[in-house]
Amino acid sequence: TPSRMTVPSTGFYLVGASLVYDTSSGSKELYFRVNGAGKLYSASIVSTAASETGISSSVILQLTAGDYVEAIAFQTTGVALDILAGGGGFETSTLWIQRLGS
């Protein structure tokens, strides 16, 4: 599944994500969940101008082999918004994970 990353071994992991919402004002949020459950850590921003909005977050998680992590985007603008996938500057949305140790 392209929307999640599965860890190969038990340990502590630094997990991060960044995304860019297409043009619209309103509240936007980015949060992580493990194995499809919970809302573990979030970052939010309220944009007042109708412009692209970038948001990023990271957290250290203790995970077990086979656990998967997802970054979830949420917004309350009242309309469907695109998450920008690439381009110049900050217009790259990504999920990354780095094992720190056991």
N, C-alpha and C positions, 0 to 999 in steps of 0.2 A: 504494500500500500504506500503510495507516494506521500501521504500526509503524516506519516509517523516514522519514528526511528526506534529500532529494537536494540537493546544492549546485549552483548554476547556473554558478559560475565558480571557477577555480583560485585558491587563496589559503590564508590562515590563518583558522581558525574556532574560536571558543569554543563548545564543546558542553556542554550540561548536562542533567541529568535528575533528577527526584525522584519518589518513589513511596511509597505507604503500603500495607504488608501488613496483611491482616486479622488478627484475633486469633490468636496462637499463639506459643509460645516456641520458640527454636532459632536457627540461623544463617541469615542472609539476605545476599544480595549483589546489587550492581548494577554492571554493566560495559558498556563500549561496544565495538562492533566496526564496521569499515568494509568495505563490499561483502560482507558475510556471512562474513568471515574474521577470525580472531584474537580476542584478548582484550586490548584496548589499555590500559585503565585501569579499576581497580575500587575500589569501596568496599564494606566489609562491616561487619556488626554482628551481635552475638549478643544476643538478648533472652532474659532469664530469666523474665520475667513473661508471662503469657498476656494480652497487650494489643496494640493496634495499634502497629506499628513503622514509623517513617518513616526513609528513607534518601535521601541526595542526593549527587551527585558532578558534577564538571565537569573538563574537560580542554581544552587548546589542541591542535588537530590541523592539520597541513598536508594539504589535500585538493585533488584535481583535479576539474575540471568533470565532472559526472556521477556522482561518488562518492556513495554513500549511507551514512548513519550510523544505527545502531540502538542503543537502550538495552536491555540484556538483564537480566531479573530471574531470580535463582536462589535457591533455598532448600532446606534440608536438614531440615525438620521431620518428614518422613515422611508428611505428608498434603498434599492439594491446598489451596493458599491462594489467596484472591482478592486481586487488586490493587484497591484502592479507587479509584473514578473521580471522585468528587466528594462534596461535603457541606460541612460547616462546618469551620472551623479549617484544619489542615494536611492534610486528607483530599483532596488533589488530586494526581494523578499526571500528570507532564508530561515531554516531551522538547522541548528548545529548542536553537536554533543561531543564532550571530551571526557574520557575517564581520568579521574584524579588519583585513584588508588583504592585499596580495600580498607 
